Amino acid sequence: MRKVLSWLLIAIALTIATEGRAQERFITVASTTSTEQSGLFGYLLPRFTQKTGISVRVVALGTGQALDVGRRGDADVVFVHDKLAEEKFIAEGWAKKRFEVMYNDFIIVGPKADPAKIAGGKDVLEALRKIAAAKSAFISRGDRSGTHQAELRYWKAADIDLPTIKGDWYREIGQGMGPALNMAAAADAYVLADRGTWLSFKNRRELGILVEGDQKLFNQYGVMLVDPAKHAGVKAADGEAFIQWLISTEGQSEIANYKIEGQQLFFPNAIPARS
């Protein structure tokens, strides 16, 4: 009788736990790696959950892959940083509207020895020309991320035909910003990075910021709700609640408040009013 009672109690406990998990209110956000690896989400999301009761599960990928997750209906919201790719996502019908949330900038990081002699420059295109001319080691994320797409645009704008010129010095790794920085640190190589991830990166070794301040290095982040008309499983109300919190005065203030060693990583620039 005691055994039967014990098993009955266990079964009841498991049922309650399962129902609790089933009733958990959450959304899935497919996002660029920089929001995760910079620590921003670790700071923001608990505050959103505390206010709304909605948990956020993050799938951190390069922007191109994150948008593909949205296309498959495996995310409710996409939060990325490649405006051209985001506009294409909307044009294809996967979302109805894009909201700008915040910005930071890209930088070129490289070894203090600086074999390409780019340190102190502000012209990203001239820096890339010097790196290519010197055939100095350069790490490319190669992952269809917003950072990778920006890098490719900079090479093109610098009139450098990568398929023709690249050799062993140009290394595509197909990974996120953190691994790219680690690879650059280990190989004494140059790399295009977003400032947010760089500021949170600890394994710098001989790396430092060599080029910054070019207006072309501006890095805008946008957020979109996956259209529930495309995927019935999209949690539209809760996904919309997350977006509205991000662009609200409160959400924007929290983004501005996130700092590492006193340095602000992201700068809010949303327009809260809906149109």
C-alpha positions as CSV (number, residue, x, y, z in Angstrom):
1,M,0.0,0.0,0.0
2,R,2.9,2.4,0.9
3,K,4.5,1.7,-2.5
4,V,1.3,2.4,-4.3
5,L,0.9,5.6,-2.4
6,S,4.5,6.7,-3.1
7,W,4.1,6.1,-6.8
8,L,0.8,7.9,-6.8
9,L,2.5,10.9,-5.2
10,I,5.3,10.8,-7.7
11,A,2.9,10.7,-10.6
12,I,0.9,13.6,-9.2
13,A,4.2,15.6,-8.7
14,L,5.3,14.9,-12.3
15,T,1.9,15.9,-13.6
16,I,2.0,19.2,-11.8
17,A,5.6,19.8,-13.0
18,T,4.7,19.0,-16.6
19,E,1.6,21.2,-16.5
20,G,3.8,24.0,-15.0
21,R,6.2,23.7,-17.9
22,A,3.3,23.6,-20.4
23,Q,1.9,26.8,-18.9
24,E,5.2,28.7,-18.9
25,R,4.7,31.9,-20.8
26,F,7.7,32.4,-23.2
27,I,8.7,33.6,-26.6
28,T,11.6,32.6,-28.8
29,V,13.9,35.3,-30.1
30,A,16.3,34.6,-32.9
31,S,19.0,37.2,-32.5
32,T,22.5,38.2,-33.6
33,T,25.3,36.8,-31.5
34,S,26.4,40.3,-30.4
35,T,23.4,40.9,-28.2
36,E,24.1,37.6,-26.4
37,Q,27.9,37.6,-26.3
38,S,28.1,41.3,-25.2
39,G,26.0,40.4,-22.2
40,L,23.2,42.7,-23.2
41,F,20.5,40.0,-23.1
42,G,21.7,38.7,-19.8
43,Y,21.0,42.2,-18.4
44,L,17.8,43.1,-20.3
45,L,15.8,39.9,-20.4
46,P,15.3,39.3,-16.7
47,R,14.0,42.9,-16.4
48,F,11.5,42.3,-19.2
49,T,10.4,39.0,-17.6
50,Q,10.0,40.6,-14.2
51,K,7.7,43.2,-15.7
52,T,5.6,41.0,-17.9
53,G,5.9,37.4,-16.7
54,I,7.1,36.5,-20.2
55,S,10.3,34.5,-20.4
56,V,12.6,34.8,-23.5
57,R,14.4,31.9,-25.0
58,V,17.2,33.2,-27.2
59,V,18.6,31.5,-30.4
60,A,21.9,33.4,-30.9
61,L,23.1,33.1,-34.5
62,G,24.5,35.3,-37.3
63,T,21.9,37.6,-38.7
64,G,21.4,35.6,-41.9
65,Q,20.8,32.4,-39.9
66,A,18.6,34.2,-37.4
67,L,16.4,35.4,-40.2
68,D,16.2,31.9,-41.6
69,V,15.0,30.7,-38.2
70,G,12.2,33.3,-38.5
71,R,11.4,32.2,-42.0
72,R,10.9,28.6,-40.8
73,G,8.6,29.9,-38.0
74,D,10.9,28.7,-35.3
75,A,11.1,32.1,-33.7
76,D,8.4,34.6,-32.7
77,V,10.8,37.6,-33.0
78,V,14.0,38.4,-34.8
79,F,16.5,40.9,-33.4
80,V,19.3,41.5,-35.9
81,H,21.6,44.1,-37.4
82,D,21.6,44.1,-41.2
83,K,19.1,46.6,-42.5
84,L,19.2,45.4,-46.1
85,A,18.6,41.8,-45.1
86,E,15.8,42.9,-42.7
87,E,14.1,44.9,-45.5
88,K,14.3,41.9,-47.7
89,F,12.7,39.8,-44.9
90,I,9.8,42.2,-44.9
91,A,9.6,42.4,-48.7
92,E,9.3,38.6,-48.8
93,G,6.3,38.8,-46.4
94,W,7.9,37.2,-43.3
95,A,7.3,40.3,-41.2
96,K,5.1,43.5,-41.6
97,K,7.3,46.1,-39.9
98,R,10.8,46.7,-38.6
99,F,11.5,48.7,-35.5
100,E,14.9,50.3,-34.9
101,V,16.1,49.7,-31.4
102,M,19.7,50.8,-30.8
103,Y,23.0,51.2,-32.5
104,N,26.7,51.0,-31.8
105,D,29.6,50.8,-34.3
106,F,32.1,48.5,-35.9
107,I,35.8,48.7,-35.3
108,I,38.9,47.1,-36.8
109,V,40.8,45.2,-34.1
110,G,44.3,44.0,-34.7
111,P,47.7,43.2,-33.2
112,K,49.7,45.9,-31.6
113,A,52.6,45.1,-34.0
114,D,50.3,46.3,-36.7
115,P,52.0,44.8,-39.8
116,A,49.6,46.7,-42.2
117,K,50.3,50.0,-40.5
118,I,46.6,51.0,-40.0
119,A,46.7,52.1,-36.4
120,G,45.1,55.5,-35.7
121,G,43.2,55.7,-39.0
122,K,39.5,56.4,-39.3
123,D,39.0,55.3,-42.9
124,V,37.8,51.7,-42.9
125,L,38.2,51.4,-46.6
126,E,41.8,52.6,-46.6
127,A,42.6,50.2,-43.7
128,L,41.3,47.3,-45.7
129,R,43.3,48.3,-48.7
130,K,46.5,48.3,-46.6
131,I,45.7,44.9,-45.0
132,A,45.1,43.4,-48.5
133,A,48.3,45.0,-49.9
134,A,50.3,43.7,-47.0
135,K,48.5,40.3,-47.1
136,S,48.3,40.5,-43.3
137,A,46.3,37.9,-41.5
138,F,42.6,38.8,-41.4
139,I,39.8,36.8,-39.7
140,S,36.4,36.9,-41.4
141,R,33.4,35.5,-39.5
142,G,32.1,34.0,-42.8
143,D,28.7,33.2,-41.2
144,R,26.3,35.5,-43.0
145,S,26.0,37.6,-39.9
146,G,25.4,41.3,-40.0
147,T,29.0,41.9,-39.2
148,H,30.1,39.5,-42.0
149,Q,27.8,41.3,-44.5
150,A,29.1,44.7,-43.5
151,E,32.7,43.4,-43.9
152,L,31.9,42.2,-47.4
153,R,30.4,45.6,-48.3
154,Y,33.5,47.4,-47.0
155,W,35.8,45.2,-49.2
156,K,33.6,45.9,-52.2
157,A,33.5,49.6,-51.5
158,A,37.3,49.6,-51.2
159,D,37.5,48.2,-54.8
160,I,39.0,44.9,-53.5
161,D,37.8,41.8,-55.3
162,L,38.1,39.2,-52.6
163,P,37.6,36.1,-54.7
164,T,40.6,37.2,-56.8
165,I,42.9,38.5,-54.1
166,K,42.3,36.5,-51.0
167,G,44.7,33.8,-50.1
168,D,46.0,32.1,-46.9
169,W,46.0,35.5,-45.2
170,Y,42.2,35.8,-45.4
171,R,40.6,33.2,-43.1
172,E,36.8,32.6,-43.1
173,I,35.8,30.7,-39.9
174,G,32.0,30.4,-40.2
175,Q,31.6,31.3,-36.5
176,G,30.4,34.1,-34.2
177,M,32.1,37.2,-33.0
178,G,33.6,35.7,-29.9
179,P,35.3,32.8,-31.7
180,A,36.5,35.3,-34.4
181,L,38.1,37.5,-31.7
182,N,39.7,34.5,-30.1
183,M,41.1,33.4,-33.5
184,A,42.4,36.9,-34.1
185,A,44.1,36.9,-30.7
186,A,45.7,33.6,-31.3
187,A,46.8,34.4,-34.8
188,D,47.8,38.0,-34.4
189,A,45.3,38.9,-37.0
190,Y,43.0,41.7,-37.9
191,V,39.2,41.4,-37.6
192,L,36.1,43.6,-38.0
193,A,34.2,43.5,-34.7
194,D,31.2,45.1,-33.2
195,R,32.2,47.3,-30.3
196,G,29.8,45.7,-27.9
197,T,31.3,42.3,-28.1
198,W,34.8,43.7,-28.1
199,L,34.2,45.6,-24.8
200,S,33.0,42.4,-23.2
201,F,35.8,40.3,-24.6
202,K,38.5,39.3,-22.1
203,N,41.0,37.2,-24.1
204,R,42.6,40.2,-25.9
205,R,46.2,39.3,-25.6
206,E,48.0,41.7,-28.0
207,L,44.8,42.9,-29.7
208,G,43.7,46.5,-29.6
209,I,41.3,48.8,-31.5
210,L,43.3,50.2,-34.5
211,V,40.6,51.8,-36.6
212,E,37.4,53.5,-35.4
213,G,35.3,56.6,-35.9
214,D,34.4,56.2,-39.6
215,Q,30.7,57.1,-40.2
216,K,30.5,54.0,-42.5
217,L,31.1,51.9,-39.3
218,F,27.7,52.8,-37.9
219,N,25.9,49.6,-36.8
220,Q,22.1,49.7,-36.4
221,Y,19.9,47.0,-34.8
222,G,16.3,46.3,-35.7
223,V,13.6,44.0,-34.3
224,M,10.6,42.4,-36.1
225,L,7.7,40.2,-35.2
226,V,7.4,37.1,-37.5
227,D,4.1,37.4,-39.3
228,P,1.6,35.0,-37.7
229,A,-0.2,34.9,-41.0
230,K,2.8,33.0,-42.3
231,H,3.2,30.7,-39.2
232,A,0.2,30.1,-37.0
233,G,2.4,29.1,-34.1
234,V,3.9,32.6,-33.7
235,K,3.1,34.1,-30.3
236,A,2.1,37.4,-31.7
237,A,0.7,39.1,-28.6
238,D,3.7,38.2,-26.4
239,G,6.2,38.9,-29.2
240,E,4.7,42.3,-29.8
241,A,4.8,43.0,-26.0
242,F,8.6,42.3,-26.1
243,I,9.1,44.7,-29.1
244,Q,7.0,47.4,-27.5
245,W,9.0,47.1,-24.3
246,L,12.3,47.4,-26.2
247,I,11.3,50.6,-27.9
248,S,9.5,52.0,-24.9
249,T,11.1,54.7,-22.7
250,E,11.7,52.0,-20.0
251,G,13.3,49.5,-22.4
252,Q,15.4,52.2,-24.1
253,S,16.6,53.4,-20.7
254,E,17.7,49.9,-19.7
255,I,19.6,49.5,-22.9
256,A,21.5,52.8,-22.2
257,N,22.1,51.7,-18.6
258,Y,24.0,48.5,-19.7
259,K,27.7,49.2,-19.3
260,I,31.0,47.4,-18.9
261,E,33.6,49.1,-16.8
262,G,31.7,52.3,-17.1
263,Q,31.5,52.2,-20.9
264,Q,28.1,52.1,-22.6
265,L,27.8,49.3,-25.2
266,F,24.6,50.2,-27.1
267,F,22.9,53.5,-27.7
268,P,19.0,53.5,-27.9
269,N,17.4,55.3,-30.9
270,A,13.9,53.8,-31.2
271,I,10.8,55.8,-32.0
272,P,8.3,54.5,-29.4
273,A,5.1,55.8,-31.1
274,R,3.5,53.3,-33.5
275,S,2.6,54.4,-37.0
